Amino acid sequence: MVHFSAETGLKASVGIFLLSCTFLATSYNTTFAFDHPLNTAVVTCLVAAFSLLILSRFINRIPSPSSSVHKYSVIPLTEREQAIDEPSSPISLESSSSSITPSKTRNPARWFKIGLVSVLGCVRVGLYRQITANIECAPDGYAYAIPFFIAIYDYWRNQRGRSATNWTAPDGPQNAPLRTIATIASRIHYFVFRSQLRYVASAASLLASGYLAVAFDKGRESTYICATVSGQYPRLHTLRVLSAILDSMILIGAAELSNEAARPRDGRRKQTLVSWGFSLLGVAAFWGTIVAYLTIRSHGSEDFVNPHFLRSAIGQGALVACVIVSASQLIPHYGVVGLSVLAGFVSLYYTWTATLFDGHQPFPLVTAPRAFAALLLNYLGGLSFLYARTVSEEEPQFLYRFNITLRVALTVMAGIGFIFVTQQGSVAHLHPIDLLIYEGRQHHDKWLHRANSSQTLADAVAQYRLQYNQHPPPNFDKWYEFAMNKSSLVIDDFDEIHNNLLPFRSVPPAAIRDMTHKLATNPYNEIGAISIRNGTARVQEGIKPTHAWMVISAAKMVAKFAEHLPDMDLAFNLNDEPRVAVPWEKMSALKDQALSYPVLPDERISNEWSTGRSDQWLPIEPADQTPDTMFVDNSFKNIFDRYVSATCPPSSKARSQRIWDRRHLCISCVRPHSLGEFPSDWALATDICHQPDLAHLHGFFMSPASFKVSQELIPVFSQSAIAGFGDIIFPSPWNYVDKIEYKPSTDYPDANYTDKSNTLFWIGSTSEGISHSGEWKGMPRQRLTHLINNNTHNHVSVFLPTADNTTDSYRYQILPGTSPSSSLHLDTAVQILDPIVRCRHKDCEDQTAEFGLSGRVDFQAHWQNRYLFDADGAGFSGRFLPFMQSHSLPFKTGLFRQWFETRITPWLHFVPVDVRLHGLWSTLAYFSGVESSDHSATPQKTALLKPHDIEGQWIAEEGRKWAAQVLRKEDMEVYFFRLLLEWGRLTDDRREELGYKL
């Protein structure tokens, strides 16, 4: 067995302490533990308490470090006289005095102090709960001030009574000016490293570093709403201050409990473990009782046993326990001020590096000088503490080399940081939108060449086989002729259909038919059906009357080409929300199996549908003949973890991380699909797998109005779906029958782009999801309205020319949330319709008070505005196609994907806006221009950023022309025809033999 010395154990404790602090700092913003803050606090206190108490039972067997002469002992002033005859070093505690006498155990004063620390801990957990629950209103905290508070206390309690060597002037050099410099340097060296204020100086350096680092968060606040009418912001600011004070008091209390047993006969090591353990048990007992009561009152603890939460809570509890247990062994040697300085350095360093590493220069704005100053001050704070211990001879001899090792490690970390600082840019010499417009044009040209390369039927067949590694479906020639007659520009690119239907190749045709029947014949499912027999499409009888129009309209579309389709039944989702959320593991297995099927040679391919297909489909009337359902109703609930993120790979951020901080923008979530604030990959921007923060930024995820869902692959046709869902997307009847129509008139003309009002316009209802517990604060429509009209507590980043705008350089400027309208004069008209809908009780009242509600306006009034904003509702937005058809410039945000997603190109046909809306002001500023007022005697407006009317009009007109070419009703028919040919083959028992060949 390998035996370690006490000195080695102490070094290991330092390593465990620093590593645990590192893991806590790096996982803090992505842990699931904050889903239930009280439960986490109880688990953490219990794990730490039992760890301390168990260790106290065996501490006698662990040798203590050998005595080492040094000058400083952390003994309070009141005990200095009592300690004169005892060893001055806390390191010289002997294990022979490891037991705690009964009289000491029953010491009322000591138990009072333990109880006081427990009370402080209970209050701190209460503050922690309040801050976490209302984090969107909580300003940045003041944890960076804790080492300074403790250092001040340490000076008052310990250092000022310590005998210190007096400063002596250096002997040389003889040269007077050099002697003056040497004297000043010597005085600084003495003050920083040898005086009674040396730890205050180290902590002050960390304080300044933390102040600078916290400022990095300005301008990257989330658009999640901190309601103005709630009055939470000033209250949370007060709680933040109180939290920093309480944290300092708790740490000081823990140090005092440890210092009480400073004499060897008191068994200091065991006494510290026991005192701290019982203090934590008191906190756990108090809040554990409250958690139990709240759980019983809420009739269950289903959320508490969520595996993600349990793993995170136990993991965080274990890390905190490691910090506390190691601190209990280190506090006699480093003191509470030393531990707080070391922990502060680690926390600040990783906060600093996360800001730089997660960013996409020059966003967010972190200037190199500020970043350098923050890093330097943090480095000096940690280094000066360690160096002061050796200079003042407080470091034991056996830790001297370890001290040097730590200083080298800090220097290496700082050196790495300084390298990144030199690469930190805050100025750009090209506006990102200029680049994105250019790339959008290039992307579209490549896509169009691929989508329209076939000139003949033979070309189309060859392209199909090349792209999809299978034969085209039967009657492909009829589809090709239909597409040619409809002047379809898209012949070869139907990847959406292929990807939608691929997993169904692993489902037997008989199973698909059986599921279709069960779906269509239970009214609970909210499914309507179309039956195709002998080339005629018939709508199922008994469909929900309010939604029957959708199936009827779909049947009208199918009627255009039904003569070429085989007999089959189709099940259509009557709700706006998608319905099929197959877990990634299951969906991947289905796709892999589908791709493994070999392609049959031409001689074995048949172009004829199987005979007797109509007999294979069970009757869909009456519509209520099936009692069983394949759906589970999860309406009005948060569905992100259970259904949405489950469609992502296990290693994805959506499944492995929780972005619980609703106050700040998740930069690492934005970076993969963005160029600064501007989306550069729209398909990736609507993919949720790398964006765990979307869990609280969309109504569909937080509280869908209707969500009857299946996690099995079932054949449901939906108008739109979230990335990863298994719904079969078909062209929306809403657009096909012009539920919302582009129809300008004399009263509502659609003028040329430059003749329109230079205004961003949106008006709509709160239809995205049901709000019953404050969910409205994260819904895009409400966030848009709040960002434009009520953003009083946050700052925003706006990409503008630098002060010297003659050099074509830009940077993000941090402005108060109301400045884009008040100072930059960006014109907007964004309002929510009266009354507030899809809410309950207090949430209705809160939204009414927060937003200035508007009456209804004619939809055709949109065309008078230059910029039209489009956002998701309960599902896709039906306004987007009319917006595309106008001379206005569409701004689009959202996550729901429709049939035409790959046909339209962002920055060429429309302006994409990230669903977080953080780049909206910068985008609007680019197109509308920014005017700044010259406050001279004769005020005149000057252009801070010239409007990009040429680019805006070009995108608007390109989108308009493109919509008239590929988003017509005829294009919907062509798409749907091809989709149903593919579906007809999948439902045929001979599907592997079916195909079209020349």
URNOR-V470728 format. One record per residue. RES is the residue in three letters. D_FIRST is the distance of its C-alpha to the first C-alpha in whole Angstrom. Layout:
[[RES | D_FIRST] [RES | D_FIRST]]
//
This chain:
[[MET | 0] [VAL | 4] [HIS | 6] [PHE | 10] [SER | 13] [ALA | 16] [GLU | 18] [THR | 16] [GLY | 16] [LEU | 19] [LYS | 20] [ALA | 18] [SER | 20] [VAL | 23] [GLY | 22] [ILE | 22] [PHE | 25] [LEU | 27] [LEU | 26] [SER | 27] [CYS | 30] [THR | 30] [PHE | 30] [LEU | 32] [ALA | 35] [THR | 35] [SER | 35] [TYR | 37] [ASN | 40] [THR | 39] [THR | 38] [PHE | 39] [ALA | 38] [PHE | 41] [ASP | 43] [HIS | 43] [PRO | 42] [LEU | 42] [ASN | 40] [THR | 37] [ALA | 38] [VAL | 37] [VAL | 34] [THR | 32] [CYS | 33] [LEU | 32] [VAL | 28] [ALA | 28] [ALA | 29] [PHE | 27] [SER | 24] [LEU | 25] [LEU | 26] [ILE | 22] [LEU | 20] [SER | 23] [ARG | 22] [PHE | 18] [ILE | 19] [ASN | 19] [ARG | 16] [ILE | 15] [PRO | 16] [SER | 20] [PRO | 20] [SER | 22] [SER | 26] [SER | 28] [VAL | 32] [HIS | 33] [LYS | 37] [TYR | 36] [SER | 35] [VAL | 36] [ILE | 38] [PRO | 41] [LEU | 44] [THR | 45] [GLU | 42] [ARG | 42] [GLU | 45] [GLN | 42] [ALA | 39] [ILE | 41] [ASP | 40] [GLU | 36] [PRO | 34] [SER | 35] [SER | 32] [PRO | 30] [ILE | 27] [SER | 27] [LEU | 26] [GLU | 25] [SER | 22] [SER | 24] [SER | 27] [SER | 25] [SER | 27] [ILE | 30] [THR | 33] [PRO | 36] [SER | 38] [LYS | 36] [THR | 35] [ARG | 39] [ASN | 40] [PRO | 43] [ALA | 43] [ARG | 39] [TRP | 40] [PHE | 43] [LYS | 41] [ILE | 38] [GLY | 41] [LEU | 43] [VAL | 40] [SER | 40] [VAL | 44] [LEU | 43] [GLY | 41] [CYS | 43] [VAL | 46] [ARG | 44] [VAL | 43] [GLY | 46] [LEU | 47] [TYR | 44] [ARG | 46] [GLN | 49] [ILE | 49] [THR | 47] [ALA | 50] [ASN | 52] [ILE | 50] [GLU | 53] [CYS | 55] [ALA | 52] [PRO | 52] [ASP | 50] [GLY | 47] [TYR | 47] [ALA | 43] [TYR | 43] [ALA | 45] [ILE | 42] [PRO | 40] [PHE | 44] [PHE | 45] [ILE | 41] [ALA | 42] [ILE | 46] [TYR | 44] [ASP | 42] [TYR | 44] [TRP | 47] [ARG | 44] [ASN | 42] [GLN | 43] [ARG | 47] [GLY | 46] [ARG | 44] [SER | 45] [ALA | 45] [THR | 46] [ASN | 50] [TRP | 51] [THR | 52] [ALA | 54] [PRO | 53] [ASP | 55] [GLY | 56] [PRO | 58] [GLN | 61] [ASN | 63] [ALA | 64] [PRO | 63] [LEU | 59] [ARG | 59] [THR | 60] [ILE | 57] [ALA | 55] [THR | 55] [ILE | 55] [ALA | 52] [SER | 51] [ARG | 52] [ILE | 50] [HIS | 47] [TYR | 47] [PHE | 48] [VAL | 45] [PHE | 42] [ARG | 43] [SER | 45] [GLN | 45] [LEU | 46] [ARG | 43] [TYR | 41] [VAL | 44] [ALA | 45] [SER | 42] [ALA | 42] [ALA | 46] [SER | 45] [LEU | 43] [LEU | 46] [ALA | 48] [SER | 46] [GLY | 45] [TYR | 49] [LEU | 50] [ALA | 47] [VAL | 48] [ALA | 52] [PHE | 51] [ASP | 51] [LYS | 55] [GLY | 57] [ARG | 54] [GLU | 54] [SER | 55] [THR | 58] [TYR | 57] [ILE | 59] [CYS | 59] [ALA | 62] [THR | 64] [VAL | 66] [SER | 63] [GLY | 62] [GLN | 59] [TYR | 58] [PRO | 59] [ARG | 57] [LEU | 54] [HIS | 54] [THR | 54] [LEU | 51] [ARG | 49] [VAL | 50] [LEU | 49] [SER | 46] [ALA | 45] [ILE | 46] [LEU | 44] [ASP | 41] [SER | 42] [MET | 43] [ILE | 39] [LEU | 37] [ILE | 39] [GLY | 39] [ALA | 35] [ALA | 35] [GLU | 37] [LEU | 35] [SER | 32] [ASN | 35] [GLU | 36] [ALA | 33] [ALA | 33] [ARG | 33] [PRO | 30] [ARG | 31] [ASP | 32] [GLY | 28] [ARG | 28] [ARG | 25] [LYS | 25] [GLN | 29] [THR | 29] [LEU | 27] [VAL | 29] [SER | 32] [TRP | 31] [GLY | 30] [PHE | 33] [SER | 35] [LEU | 34] [LEU | 35] [GLY | 38] [VAL | 39] [ALA | 37] [ALA | 39] [PHE | 43] [TRP | 42] [GLY | 41] [THR | 44] [ILE | 46] [VAL | 44] [ALA | 45] [TYR | 48] [LEU | 49] [THR | 47] [ILE | 50] [ARG | 53] [SER | 52] [HIS | 52] [GLY | 48] [SER | 45] [GLU | 46] [ASP | 45] [PHE | 42] [VAL | 40] [ASN | 41] [PRO | 37] [HIS | 38] [PHE | 38] [LEU | 35] [ARG | 33] [SER | 34] [ALA | 34] [ILE | 31] [GLY | 29] [GLN | 31] [GLY | 30] [ALA | 26] [LEU | 27] [VAL | 29] [ALA | 26] [CYS | 24] [VAL | 27] [ILE | 27] [VAL | 24] [SER | 23] [ALA | 27] [SER | 26] [GLN | 23] [LEU | 25] [ILE | 29] [PRO | 29] [HIS | 28] [TYR | 30] [GLY | 33] [VAL | 34] [VAL | 36] [GLY | 34] [LEU | 32] [SER | 35] [VAL | 36] [LEU | 33] [ALA | 33] [GLY | 37] [PHE | 36] [VAL | 34] [SER | 36] [LEU | 40] [TYR | 38] [TYR | 37] [THR | 41] [TRP | 42] [THR | 41] [ALA | 41] [THR | 45] [LEU | 46] [PHE | 44] [ASP | 45] [GLY | 49] [HIS | 51] [GLN | 53] [PRO | 55] [PHE | 54] [PRO | 53] [LEU | 55] [VAL | 52] [THR | 54] [ALA | 52] [PRO | 53] [ARG | 52] [ALA | 49] [PHE | 48] [ALA | 49] [ALA | 46] [LEU | 44] [LEU | 44] [LEU | 45] [ASN | 41] [TYR | 40] [LEU | 41] [GLY | 40] [GLY | 37] [LEU | 37] [SER | 39] [PHE | 37] [LEU | 34] [TYR | 36] [ALA | 38] [ARG | 35] [THR | 34] [VAL | 38] [SER | 38] [GLU | 35] [GLU | 34] [GLU | 30] [PRO | 28] [GLN | 27] [PHE | 24] [LEU | 25] [TYR | 28] [ARG | 26] [PHE | 25] [ASN | 28] [ILE | 30] [THR | 28] [LEU | 29] [ARG | 32] [VAL | 32] [ALA | 31] [LEU | 34] [THR | 36] [VAL | 35] [MET | 35] [ALA | 39] [GLY | 40] [ILE | 39] [GLY | 41] [PHE | 44] [ILE | 44] [PHE | 45] [VAL | 47] [THR | 49] [GLN | 50] [GLN | 51] [GLY | 54] [SER | 57] [VAL | 60] [ALA | 61] [HIS | 64] [LEU | 65] [HIS | 65] [PRO | 63] [ILE | 65] [ASP | 68] [LEU | 65] [LEU | 64] [ILE | 68] [TYR | 68] [GLU | 65] [GLY | 66] [ARG | 69] [GLN | 68] [HIS | 65] [HIS | 68] [ASP | 70] [LYS | 68] [TRP | 67] [LEU | 71] [HIS | 71] [ARG | 69] [ALA | 70] [ASN | 74] [SER | 74] [SER | 75] [GLN | 79] [THR | 80] [LEU | 79] [ALA | 77] [ASP | 75] [ALA | 74] [VAL | 73] [ALA | 71] [GLN | 69] [TYR | 68] [ARG | 67] [LEU | 65] [GLN | 64] [TYR | 63] [ASN | 62] [GLN | 65] [HIS | 68] [PRO | 70] [PRO | 71] [PRO | 75] [ASN | 78] [PHE | 76] [ASP | 79] [LYS | 81] [TRP | 78] [TYR | 79] [GLU | 82] [PHE | 82] [ALA | 80] [MET | 82] [ASN | 85] [LYS | 83] [SER | 83] [SER | 79] [LEU | 77] [VAL | 74] [ILE | 74] [ASP | 70] [ASP | 68] [PHE | 67] [ASP | 63] [GLU | 63] [ILE | 65] [HIS | 62] [ASN | 59] [ASN | 60] [LEU | 61] [LEU | 59] [PRO | 56] [PHE | 59] [ARG | 60] [SER | 57] [VAL | 59] [PRO | 61] [PRO | 65] [ALA | 65] [ALA | 63] [ILE | 64] [ARG | 67] [ASP | 66] [MET | 64] [THR | 67] [HIS | 69] [LYS | 67] [LEU | 66] [ALA | 70] [THR | 71] [ASN | 69] [PRO | 71] [TYR | 67] [ASN | 66] [GLU | 68] [ILE | 69] [GLY | 73] [ALA | 74] [ILE | 76] [SER | 77] [ILE | 79] [ARG | 81] [ASN | 83] [GLY | 83] [THR | 84] [ALA | 81] [ARG | 81] [VAL | 80] [GLN | 78] [GLU | 80] [GLY | 79] [ILE | 76] [LYS | 76] [PRO | 79] [THR | 77] [HIS | 75] [ALA | 78] [TRP | 79] [MET | 76] [VAL | 76] [ILE | 80] [SER | 79] [ALA | 77] [ALA | 79] [LYS | 82] [MET | 80] [VAL | 79] [ALA | 82] [LYS | 83] [PHE | 81] [ALA | 81] [GLU | 83] [HIS | 81] [LEU | 78] [PRO | 77] [ASP | 77] [MET | 74] [ASP | 73] [LEU | 71] [ALA | 69] [PHE | 69] [ASN | 67] [LEU | 70] [ASN | 67] [ASP | 67] [GLU | 63] [PRO | 61] [ARG | 60] [VAL | 57] [ALA | 54] [VAL | 52] [PRO | 48] [TRP | 47] [GLU | 45] [LYS | 48] [MET | 50] [SER | 48] [ALA | 48] [LEU | 52] [LYS | 53] [ASP | 50] [GLN | 52] [ALA | 56] [LEU | 55] [SER | 54] [TYR | 58] [PRO | 60] [VAL | 63] [LEU | 66] [PRO | 68] [ASP | 72] [GLU | 74] [ARG | 72] [ILE | 72] [SER | 75] [ASN | 76] [GLU | 78] [TRP | 76] [SER | 75] [THR | 78] [GLY | 78] [ARG | 76] [SER | 78] [ASP | 77] [GLN | 73] [TRP | 73] [LEU | 74] [PRO | 76] [ILE | 75] [GLU | 78] [PRO | 78] [ALA | 75] [ASP | 74] [GLN | 73] [THR | 69] [PRO | 67] [ASP | 64] [THR | 62] [MET | 60] [PHE | 59] [VAL | 57] [ASP | 59] [ASN | 57] [SER | 59] [PHE | 59] [LYS | 55] [ASN | 53] [ILE | 52] [PHE | 50] [ASP | 46] [ARG | 48] [TYR | 50] [VAL | 51] [SER | 47] [ALA | 46] [THR | 49] [CYS | 46] [PRO | 43] [PRO | 40] [SER | 39] [SER | 42] [LYS | 42] [ALA | 44] [ARG | 42] [SER | 39] [GLN | 40] [ARG | 42] [ILE | 44] [TRP | 45] [ASP | 47] [ARG | 50] [ARG | 52] [HIS | 51] [LEU | 51] [CYS | 48] [ILE | 49] [SER | 46] [CYS | 48] [VAL | 51] [ARG | 50] [PRO | 50] [HIS | 54] [SER | 55] [LEU | 57] [GLY | 56] [GLU | 58] [PHE | 60] [PRO | 59] [SER | 59] [ASP | 58] [TRP | 59] [ALA | 58] [LEU | 54] [ALA | 56] [THR | 56] [ASP | 53] [ILE | 51] [CYS | 48] [HIS | 47] [GLN | 48] [PRO | 46] [ASP | 49] [LEU | 52] [ALA | 50] [HIS | 52] [LEU | 55] [HIS | 57] [GLY | 59] [PHE | 58] [PHE | 55] [MET | 55] [SER | 58] [PRO | 60] [ALA | 63] [SER | 63] [PHE | 60] [LYS | 60] [VAL | 58] [SER | 56] [GLN | 53] [GLU | 54] [LEU | 56] [ILE | 60] [PRO | 63] [VAL | 64] [PHE | 66] [SER | 66] [GLN | 68] [SER | 64] [ALA | 61] [ILE | 57] [ALA | 55] [GLY | 53] [PHE | 55] [GLY | 57] [ASP | 61] [ILE | 63] [ILE | 65] [PHE | 69] [PRO | 72] [SER | 72] [PRO | 76] [TRP | 76] [ASN | 76] [TYR | 78] [VAL | 81] [ASP | 81] [LYS | 80] [ILE | 79] [GLU | 82] [TYR | 83] [LYS | 86] [PRO | 88] [SER | 91] [THR | 94] [ASP | 92] [TYR | 89] [PRO | 89] [ASP | 86] [ALA | 87] [ASN | 86] [TYR | 82] [THR | 84] [ASP | 86] [LYS | 84] [SER | 82] [ASN | 79] [THR | 77] [LEU | 74] [PHE | 75] [TRP | 73] [ILE | 74] [GLY | 73] [SER | 72] [THR | 68] [SER | 68] [GLU | 64] [GLY | 63] [ILE | 63] [SER | 62] [HIS | 61] [SER | 58] [GLY | 59] [GLU | 58] [TRP | 61] [LYS | 59] [GLY | 57] [MET | 60] [PRO | 62] [ARG | 65] [GLN | 65] [ARG | 62] [LEU | 65] [THR | 68] [HIS | 65] [LEU | 64] [ILE | 68] [ASN | 70] [ASN | 67] [ASN | 64] [THR | 64] [HIS | 61] [ASN | 59] [HIS | 60] [VAL | 60] [SER | 60] [VAL | 63] [PHE | 63] [LEU | 66] [PRO | 68] [THR | 67] [ALA | 69] [ASP | 71] [ASN | 72] [THR | 74] [THR | 70] [ASP | 69] [SER | 66] [TYR | 64] [ARG | 62] [TYR | 60] [GLN | 62] [ILE | 61] [LEU | 63] [PRO | 64] [GLY | 64] [THR | 68] [SER | 69] [PRO | 69] [SER | 72] [SER | 73] [SER | 73] [LEU | 72] [HIS | 75] [LEU | 73] [ASP | 76] [THR | 74] [ALA | 76] [VAL | 73] [GLN | 73] [ILE | 72] [LEU | 75] [ASP | 76] [PRO | 75] [ILE | 71] [VAL | 71] [ARG | 68] [CYS | 66] [ARG | 66] [HIS | 67] [LYS | 66] [ASP | 64] [CYS | 68] [GLU | 69] [ASP | 67] [GLN | 67] [THR | 71] [ALA | 71] [GLU | 68] [PHE | 70] [GLY | 74] [LEU | 75] [SER | 78] [GLY | 81] [ARG | 81] [VAL | 82] [ASP | 84] [PHE | 82] [GLN | 84] [ALA | 84] [HIS | 80] [TRP | 82] [GLN | 84] [ASN | 80] [ARG | 79] [TYR | 75] [LEU | 74] [PHE | 71] [ASP | 69] [ALA | 66] [ASP | 65] [GLY | 66] [ALA | 65] [GLY | 65] [PHE | 66] [SER | 69] [GLY | 73] [ARG | 74] [PHE | 72] [LEU | 75] [PRO | 78] [PHE | 76] [MET | 76] [GLN | 79] [SER | 81] [HIS | 81] [SER | 79] [LEU | 75] [PRO | 72] [PHE | 69] [LYS | 67] [THR | 63] [GLY | 62] [LEU | 59] [PHE | 61] [ARG | 62] [GLN | 66] [TRP | 67] [PHE | 68] [GLU | 65] [THR | 65] [ARG | 69] [ILE | 69] [THR | 67] [PRO | 66] [TRP | 67] [LEU | 70] [HIS | 72] [PHE | 70] [VAL | 68] [PRO | 64] [VAL | 63] [ASP | 59] [VAL | 59] [ARG | 57] [LEU | 60] [HIS | 59] [GLY | 61] [LEU | 64] [TRP | 66] [SER | 65] [THR | 66] [LEU | 70] [ALA | 70] [TYR | 70] [PHE | 73] [SER | 75] [GLY | 74] [VAL | 74] [GLU | 77] [SER | 76] [SER | 79] [ASP | 80] [HIS | 81] [SER | 84] [ALA | 87] [THR | 88] [PRO | 85] [GLN | 84] [LYS | 82] [THR | 80] [ALA | 77] [LEU | 74] [LEU | 73] [LYS | 76] [PRO | 76] [HIS | 75] [ASP | 78] [ILE | 78] [GLU | 75] [GLY | 75] [GLN | 79] [TRP | 77] [ILE | 74] [ALA | 77] [GLU | 79] [GLU | 77] [GLY | 75] [ARG | 79] [LYS | 80] [TRP | 77] [ALA | 77] [ALA | 80] [GLN | 79] [VAL | 76] [LEU | 76] [ARG | 79] [LYS | 80] [GLU | 80] [ASP | 77] [MET | 76] [GLU | 78] [VAL | 76] [TYR | 73] [PHE | 73] [PHE | 75] [ARG | 72] [LEU | 70] [LEU | 72] [LEU | 72] [GLU | 69] [TRP | 68] [GLY | 71] [ARG | 69] [LEU | 66] [THR | 68] [ASP | 70] [ASP | 68] [ARG | 69] [ARG | 67] [GLU | 66] [GLU | 69] [LEU | 71] [GLY | 71] [TYR | 74] [LYS | 75] [LEU | 78]]
//
